[in-house]
Amino acid sequence: MDGNYDVAAIRREFPILERKVNGFPLVYLDSAASAQKPRTVIETQREYLSHFHSNIHRGVHTLATQATEAFEGARETIKAHFNAAENAEIIFTAGATDGINLVAGTWGRANLTASSTVLMTRLEHHSNIVPWQILASEIGFKIEVIEIFPEGTIDLEDYNAKLALAPSLVCFSHVSNTLGTINDAKQLTSLAHDAGAMVMVDGAQAAPHMNVDLQDINCDFYVASGHKMYGPTGIGFLYGKRALLDAMPPWRGGGEMISSVSFDVPTTFNVPPYKFEAGTPHISGAIALGAAIKWMESVGLDNIAAHELALTKYAHEKLLQIEGLRIYGTAEHKAGVVSFLVEGIHPSDLGTLLDQLGIAVRTGHHCTEPLMDWYKIPGTVRASFGAYNTFDDVDALVAALERAIKMLK
Ligand code: PLP
């Protein structure tokens, strides 16, 4: 127990943490890729599937009403937790990637032209780069990259210089999945708005680790993934300001997103959020995501953030005692992500040996190839923390690394 943070009690809520991997107790240090699930999320999904599964919105029977209430209740939970102005601003998506593709495919296609410029940082995950590149190849707009400093922070001078190009849109991640840098989303948004640009924030790595207030940040779009917030895979949300969503054309066509369909007069579309939710959604996922958010709230995002920060500082201190180890991402404000390399050893060799000792880390470019190219490295080993990690996990990582390095050198 550190302070009032009862990590042992938290760990008991995660059945997967009881298992062994390759004969060793699992040390799960890959929450940035996907967080494990507490019992309440597993149970919520089971309860829905066992007792009130039905399609939503269209039915008059009891199960349909209960499923609809739970689904819309999850939307309300997201709206309240992230402080959106209204439920209509929360669109259920398959995840962060899906949300960004939605913005590119609707707002982007409707508003960007061949003479537009889109800014994005060098820190971006491929999911906040490639949808814009695909659209740029169709429309012909220009993508400009906001540069960073070696510790992984945004170069504000470069940002201001690029804002002078009068971009239509600025895209940035709230927290870098590779370096852990926490960007000042409110400041970056305000600068972009002053320059007349819209703002798309990738919150995939922020939402599980800190309180996020969307009206305070004042961004135009924000996306997050359920599975990184201790919820299921295949579910997430896009936040968009209501006036923008009202003006945007629909994305995927199908049931639920229409107001009326005809062969004789033009088909008309539903209001947000339904306009962007064609077809049967991931109902159990959405309901369980609501449970995951309530679980995070029960622990307290500020408590989770403080615990993960302590783990990160401890990990930095311990890892830097290993000869030849370099940490990538040393921003003053960083989340629980520690990327590193050991001189002369390929990250995937280290990752494989660590797995043999029960330690789950991620190796590779972490879907940030432009960032890896900039550092001139093939990738890193990345240890990332969740609410359930302990100082013992860090010690186990360090001990296993020392063993692995001896074997590989
Ligand atoms: N953005 C960031 C910063 C991420 O770390 C990830 C996933 O690792 C994504 C976007 C994509 O999330 P998803 O695969 O859940 O759509």
Residues whose N, C-alpha, C, O or C-beta is under 5 A from the ligand:
A	BS01	PLP	A32 A33 G95 A96 T97 D98 H125 S127 S173 V175 N177 D202 A204 Q205 S225
